[in-house]
Amino acid sequence: MSALDEGIDEFLAFCRVERRLSKNTLDAYSRDLAELARFLHDHGVDDPSAVTRALLTEYMAHLLDTGRGLRSAARHRVSYRQLFKFLVEERHITADPALLVEGAKPGRKLPGVLNEGQIDKLLSAPDPRTPIGQRDLAMLETMYSAGLRVSELVGLRREGLRINEGVVLIRGKGDKERLVPLGERAASLIRAYLVGARAAQDPQGLEPWVFLSPRGGTLTRAAFWSRVKVYARAAGLPQAVSPHKLRHSFATHLVEHGADLRAVQLMLGHANISTTEIYTHVARARLQAIHAAHHPRGS
């Protein structure tokens, strides 16, 4: 059990024994903090002392990106603020990373997107001459091409591939299915991986997943997170590059190039159009910055 998990268990025990909170409140805290722990684990963080304000801010954006409403996101914020306050009081950590984290608001800024040049650098980092590089290149291109969540990417099944039709069938949050267009380059790289590195790992085609771990089994979200960080460093990109940013970049670039917001909503699998509307603000801000930097009377 990680130090973070131990801290959460100790906090829940305190709430149950000392604060005598109701079962419903305890269950809500437990669910919220379990989700936070999964998010932090995917970022390679298993110790509460390593949690930063930036990570918690990205977590708030992640909650809205995955279809949570403002009320649900606000409840999650209350849960982790209580946790970190307790950990400070018990001297498990010296500073509270949640103190200055703002609540989720309409029109909030996303944790950032990569521009198209940075995307090109990232997608050029894997070496397709190696089995891992061939797999990772196909994964990165697929995530950016289809705007998938990391859980949807590692959970992509072979039966969901409809490469000849140019789409993939995704099973997203709430077990909802959606068809997402797949770019020609991503389709070509998947084909190469299927007949190359993957066929060597699973010659009889027994594994249902498209992308396999080095041992031939299911690839975890945390493993893919770490691969993204490796390629970001190799490409000379900021350390904060994450699979979430590839998804955000996918949506922002679509909007910048004139895509209909409803179409972007369907591709992302957002339940509410209000969640997708953030990308119009991001695109507008980026275009204004470009105008100011390059137009002769922009500044």
C-alpha positions in Angstrom: 0.0 0.0 0.0 1.4 3.4 -0.9 1.9 6.3 1.5 -1.0 8.1 -0.2 -3.4 5.2 0.2 -2.3 4.9 3.9 -3.0 8.6 4.4 -6.5 8.3 2.9 -7.3 5.2 5.0 -6.1 7.1 8.2 -8.2 10.1 7.2 -11.4 8.0 6.6 -10.8 6.3 10.0 -10.5 9.7 11.7 -13.8 10.8 10.0 -15.6 7.7 11.1 -14.3 7.5 14.7 -13.5 11.0 15.8 -15.8 13.1 13.6 -18.6 10.5 13.6 -19.6 11.4 10.1 -22.6 9.7 8.5 -22.1 6.6 6.3 -23.2 8.6 3.2 -20.6 11.2 3.8 -17.9 8.6 4.4 -18.9 6.8 1.3 -18.7 10.0 -0.7 -15.2 10.8 0.7 -14.1 7.3 0.0 -15.2 7.4 -3.7 -13.8 10.9 -4.3 -10.4 10.2 -2.8 -10.1 6.8 -4.5 -10.6 8.6 -7.8 -8.0 11.2 -6.8 -5.6 8.4 -5.9 -6.0 6.8 -9.3 -5.3 10.1 -11.0 -2.2 10.8 -9.0 -1.0 7.2 -9.5 -1.3 7.7 -13.2 1.0 10.7 -12.8 3.5 8.6 -10.9 2.6 10.2 -7.5 2.1 7.8 -4.6 3.2 10.0 -1.7 1.1 12.9 -0.4 4.2 15.0 0.0 4.7 14.9 -3.7 1.3 16.3 -4.6 1.4 19.9 -5.9 -1.1 22.6 -6.5 -0.5 22.2 -10.3 -1.4 18.6 -10.1 -4.6 19.3 -8.2 -5.5 22.1 -10.7 -5.1 19.6 -13.5 -7.2 17.2 -11.6 -10.1 19.7 -11.5 -9.8 20.1 -15.3 -9.7 16.3 -15.6 -13.0 16.0 -13.6 -14.8 18.3 -16.0 -13.2 16.8 -19.0 -14.6 13.4 -18.0 -18.1 14.7 -17.8 -18.5 15.8 -14.2 -20.7 18.8 -13.6 -19.5 21.8 -11.5 -21.4 20.5 -8.5 -19.6 17.1 -8.6 -16.2 18.8 -9.2 -16.8 21.1 -6.2 -17.6 18.1 -4.0 -14.4 16.4 -5.0 -12.5 19.6 -4.1 -14.1 19.6 -0.6 -13.0 16.0 -0.2 -9.4 16.4 -1.0 -9.1 19.7 0.9 -10.3 17.9 4.0 -7.8 15.1 3.3 -4.8 17.4 3.0 -5.8 19.6 5.9 -5.9 16.4 8.0 -2.5 15.3 6.7 -0.9 18.6 7.6 -2.4 18.5 11.1 -1.1 15.0 11.6 2.3 16.2 10.3 2.4 13.7 7.4 3.1 16.6 5.1 4.5 20.0 5.8 2.4 22.1 3.4 -1.1 21.9 2.1 -1.1 21.8 -1.7 -4.9 22.3 -1.9 -5.0 25.7 -0.2 -4.8 27.8 -3.3 -6.5 25.5 -5.8 -9.5 27.3 -7.3 -12.8 25.6 -7.7 -14.0 24.5 -11.2 -15.6 27.4 -13.0 -17.2 27.9 -16.4 -14.6 29.3 -18.8 -11.7 28.0 -16.8 -8.4 27.5 -18.5 -7.2 24.0 -19.3 -3.8 23.0 -18.0 -2.5 23.8 -21.5 -2.3 22.3 -24.9 0.6 21.6 -27.3 0.8 23.6 -30.5 1.0 21.7 -33.8 4.8 22.0 -34.0 5.1 20.5 -30.5 2.8 17.7 -31.6 5.0 16.9 -34.6 8.1 16.8 -32.3 6.3 14.4 -29.9 5.1 12.1 -32.6 8.6 12.0 -34.1 10.2 10.8 -30.8 9.4 7.1 -30.8 11.7 4.8 -32.9 9.4 2.6 -35.1 12.3 0.3 -35.8 11.9 -1.2 -32.3 8.8 -3.1 -31.1 8.1 -0.7 -28.2 8.7 2.3 -30.5 6.3 0.9 -33.1 3.6 0.4 -30.5 4.1 3.8 -28.9 4.1 5.7 -32.1 0.8 4.0 -33.1 -0.6 4.8 -29.6 0.4 8.5 -29.7 -0.9 9.0 -33.2 -4.2 7.3 -32.3 -4.7 9.3 -29.2 -4.1 12.6 -31.0 -6.0 11.5 -34.1 -9.1 10.4 -32.2 -8.9 12.5 -29.0 -9.2 9.5 -26.7 -9.0 9.4 -23.0 -6.0 7.4 -21.8 -8.3 4.7 -20.3 -10.0 4.4 -23.7 -6.7 4.1 -25.5 -5.3 1.3 -23.4 -8.7 -0.3 -23.3 -9.2 -0.3 -27.1 -10.2 -3.7 -28.3 -9.4 -5.3 -31.7 -13.0 -5.7 -32.4 -13.4 -1.9 -32.1 -11.0 -1.3 -35.0 -12.8 -0.4 -38.2 -9.8 0.8 -40.1 -11.2 0.3 -43.6 -14.1 2.5 -42.6 -11.8 5.1 -41.0 -13.3 4.9 -37.5 -12.8 3.2 -34.1 -15.6 2.1 -31.8 -14.9 3.5 -28.3 -16.5 2.4 -25.0 -16.2 5.4 -22.9 -17.4 6.6 -19.5 -20.7 5.1 -18.3 -20.1 2.2 -20.7 -21.4 4.4 -23.5 -20.2 3.6 -27.1 -19.2 6.1 -29.7 -17.7 6.0 -33.2 -14.7 8.3 -33.6 -13.0 9.1 -36.9 -9.4 7.8 -37.3 -6.8 9.7 -39.4 -5.1 7.9 -42.3 -1.7 8.1 -40.6 -3.0 6.6 -37.4 -4.7 3.8 -39.3 -1.5 3.1 -41.2 0.6 2.9 -38.0 -2.0 0.6 -36.4 -1.9 -1.7 -39.4 1.9 -1.8 -39.2 1.9 -2.5 -35.5 -0.7 -5.3 -35.9 1.3 -7.2 -38.5 4.6 -6.3 -36.9 5.4 -6.0 -33.2 2.0 -7.1 -32.0 1.8 -10.2 -34.2 5.2 -11.3 -32.8 3.9 -11.0 -29.2 0.5 -12.6 -29.8 0.8 -14.8 -33.0 -2.4 -16.6 -32.3 -4.4 -13.5 -31.7 -5.6 -14.5 -28.2 -5.4 -11.1 -26.6 -8.4 -8.9 -27.2 -6.6 -5.5 -26.7 -5.0 -3.6 -29.5 -2.0 -2.4 -27.6 -0.1 -4.9 -25.5 2.5 -4.5 -22.7 6.0 -5.9 -23.3 4.9 -9.1 -21.6 2.0 -9.5 -24.0 -0.8 -8.5 -21.6 -2.9 -5.5 -20.8 -1.0 -2.1 -20.9 -1.8 0.0 -17.8 -2.6 3.7 -17.9 0.4 4.4 -15.7 2.7 2.7 -18.1 1.5 4.8 -21.0 1.8 8.0 -18.9 5.5 7.1 -18.3 6.1 6.5 -22.0 4.6 9.9 -22.9 7.0 11.6 -20.4 9.9 9.7 -21.9 9.1 11.0 -25.4 8.3 14.5 -24.2 11.8 14.7 -22.7 13.3 13.3 -25.9 11.5 15.9 -27.9 12.6 18.7 -25.7 9.0 19.5 -24.6 7.8 20.7 -21.1 7.8 18.1 -18.4 4.1 18.6 -17.9 3.2 16.9 -21.1 0.5 14.2 -20.4 -2.0 12.1 -22.3 -4.6 14.6 -21.2 -2.8 17.3 -23.1 -2.9 15.2 -26.3 -6.7 15.0 -25.9 -7.0 18.7 -25.2 -4.7 19.5 -28.1 -6.9 17.3 -30.4 -10.0 19.3 -29.5 -8.4 22.7 -29.5 -6.8 22.2 -33.0 -10.1 21.0 -34.4 -11.8 24.2 -33.1 -9.0 26.4 -34.4 -9.4 24.9 -37.8 -13.2 25.5 -37.8 -14.7 22.3 -36.6 -18.3 22.4 -35.5 -18.6 22.3 -31.7 -21.3 19.7 -31.7 -19.1 17.4 -33.8 -16.2 17.9 -31.3 -18.5 17.1 -28.5 -19.5 13.8 -30.1 -15.9 12.8 -30.8 -14.8 13.6 -27.2 -17.8 11.8 -25.7 -18.9 14.7 -23.6 -22.4 14.4 -22.1 -22.9 18.2 -22.1 -21.9 20.8 -24.7 -20.9 23.1 -21.9 -17.9 20.9 -21.2 -16.8 21.2 -24.8 -17.3 24.9 -25.0 -14.1 25.4 -23.0 -12.2 24.7 -26.2 -13.7 27.8 -27.9 -12.1 29.9 -25.1 -8.8 28.1 -25.4 -8.7 28.5 -29.2 -9.8 32.2 -29.0 -7.0 33.0 -26.5 -4.4 31.2 -28.7 -5.5 33.0 -31.8 -5.4 36.4 -30.0 -1.9 35.6 -28.9 -0.8 34.7 -32.4 -2.4 37.9 -33.7 -0.7 40.0 -31.2 2.7 38.5 -31.9 2.6 38.5 -35.7 0.2 41.2 -36.9 1.9 44.5 -37.7 -0.6 46.3 -35.5 -1.3 43.5 -33.1 0.4 45.1 -30.2 
